[in-house]
């Protein structure tokens, strides 16, 4: 139930983000979700793509610094408080969230959210047991 997230470390330099997206596009790799966090000197681009292993390989071959991490994709009610329900489940179990971001698309009446947590397997178990829909990697890569 874990999804592979690609992280790319980028210099804060004009055109670097375009280079990443062009490289992926040239290799038929589709981006479904992304987030970028930056500091003065560099940024971290986090991506969910349909072919994570291939993305990691081609980005490294093209000189990018890349790492891969496991994240969890959940579907929450697309209504006020929908996300709070899932986050409260994790809080009750003392599972820390390192970061989260929303998916580009969404399912009908559901918002899709990606979470990086301290204990991913435990988080999947407690979320599922609490009725929170956790998406499989295949479901996410095929959205």
VMD Tcl script that draws the C-alpha trace (Angstrom):
set ca {
  {0.00 0.00 0.00}
  {3.02 2.29 -0.13}
  {3.65 4.56 -3.09}
  {7.12 5.48 -4.36}
  {7.81 9.20 -4.36}
  {10.70 10.66 -6.31}
  {12.55 13.60 -4.72}
  {14.79 15.75 -6.89}
  {17.20 18.26 -5.37}
  {17.34 21.35 -7.57}
  {19.49 24.44 -7.55}
  {17.39 27.61 -7.36}
  {18.28 28.44 -10.92}
  {15.99 29.44 -13.74}
  {15.00 26.53 -15.97}
  {15.92 23.63 -13.66}
  {12.30 22.65 -13.02}
  {11.62 22.79 -16.76}
  {14.59 20.46 -17.34}
  {13.18 17.87 -14.95}
  {9.70 17.93 -16.45}
  {11.07 17.81 -20.01}
  {13.34 14.87 -19.18}
  {10.41 12.94 -17.72}
  {8.13 13.87 -20.62}
  {10.74 12.82 -23.18}
  {10.72 9.37 -21.57}
  {6.93 9.02 -21.46}
  {6.75 9.44 -17.69}
  {3.56 11.10 -16.48}
  {3.48 13.30 -13.37}
  {0.35 12.84 -11.23}
  {1.28 14.90 -8.18}
  {4.05 17.27 -7.24}
  {5.21 19.55 -4.51}
  {8.19 21.86 -4.32}
  {9.77 23.30 -1.20}
  {12.61 25.75 -1.51}
  {15.28 27.54 0.44}
  {17.55 30.32 -0.74}
  {19.95 28.00 -2.55}
  {18.01 24.87 -3.51}
  {14.61 23.26 -3.75}
  {13.23 19.78 -3.23}
  {10.80 18.67 -5.91}
  {8.63 15.76 -4.80}
  {6.88 13.81 -7.55}
  {4.45 10.96 -7.95}
  {4.83 9.48 -11.41}
  {3.46 6.48 -13.27}
  {6.90 4.82 -13.60}
  {8.93 5.69 -10.48}
  {11.85 3.31 -11.05}
  {12.33 4.54 -14.62}
  {11.99 8.18 -13.50}
  {14.68 7.73 -10.88}
  {16.99 6.11 -13.44}
  {16.57 8.69 -16.23}
  {16.85 11.65 -13.88}
  {20.09 10.29 -12.42}
  {21.40 9.62 -15.93}
  {20.68 13.27 -16.75}
  {22.69 14.59 -13.82}
  {19.96 15.22 -11.24}
  {20.36 14.31 -7.58}
  {17.44 11.98 -6.89}
  {16.16 9.91 -4.00}
  {13.12 7.70 -3.52}
  {10.84 7.47 -0.47}
  {7.66 5.65 0.48}
  {4.51 7.72 0.95}
  {0.88 6.84 1.58}
  {-1.96 7.93 -0.69}
  {-5.33 8.31 1.00}
  {-8.77 9.33 -0.18}
  {-10.71 11.58 2.16}
  {-14.17 13.05 1.91}
  {-14.07 16.20 -0.19}
  {-15.88 18.26 2.44}
  {-14.96 20.46 5.39}
  {-13.19 18.33 8.00}
  {-12.57 15.40 5.62}
  {-8.81 15.53 6.00}
  {-9.07 16.09 9.76}
  {-10.67 12.65 10.21}
  {-7.60 10.88 8.78}
  {-5.12 13.12 10.58}
  {-6.86 12.51 13.91}
  {-6.43 8.73 13.41}
  {-2.68 9.21 13.03}
  {-2.49 11.62 15.97}
  {-4.25 9.11 18.26}
  {-1.56 6.57 17.39}
  {1.26 9.15 17.80}
  {2.33 8.77 14.16}
  {4.17 11.90 13.09}
  {3.55 13.42 9.68}
  {6.69 14.76 8.03}
  {4.75 16.45 5.21}
  {1.71 16.06 2.99}
  {0.42 17.43 -0.26}
  {-2.64 17.06 -2.44}
  {-2.92 15.06 -5.62}
  {-3.40 16.93 -8.92}
  {-6.57 15.01 -9.79}
  {-9.21 13.62 -7.53}
  {-11.74 10.87 -7.47}
  {-15.44 11.67 -7.45}
  {-16.41 13.15 -4.07}
  {-12.96 12.36 -2.67}
  {-9.80 14.42 -2.33}
  {-6.56 12.50 -2.70}
  {-3.73 13.32 -0.30}
  {-0.16 12.02 -0.12}
  {1.45 11.66 3.30}
  {5.02 11.02 4.36}
  {4.87 9.64 7.90}
  {7.23 8.36 10.54}
  {5.86 4.78 10.55}
  {4.32 4.04 7.13}
  {3.27 0.43 7.69}
  {1.66 1.22 11.03}
  {-0.02 4.27 9.51}
  {-1.51 2.16 6.70}
  {-2.82 -0.36 9.25}
  {-4.45 2.22 11.55}
  {-5.89 4.26 8.68}
  {-7.39 1.16 7.05}
  {-8.75 -0.10 10.38}
  {-10.41 3.28 10.89}
  {-12.17 3.15 7.53}
  {-9.85 5.58 5.74}
  {-9.35 4.54 2.12}
  {-5.65 3.89 1.44}
  {-4.82 3.59 -2.25}
  {-2.44 0.98 -3.61}
  {0.60 1.99 -5.62}
  {-1.02 0.65 -8.82}
  {-4.17 2.72 -8.19}
  {-2.08 5.86 -7.78}
  {0.24 5.25 -10.74}
  {-2.76 4.67 -13.01}
  {-4.73 7.79 -12.06}
}
mol new
graphics top color blue
foreach p $ca { graphics top sphere $p radius 0.5 }
foreach p [lrange $ca 0 end-1] q [lrange $ca 1 end] { graphics top cylinder $p $q radius 0.2 }
display resetview
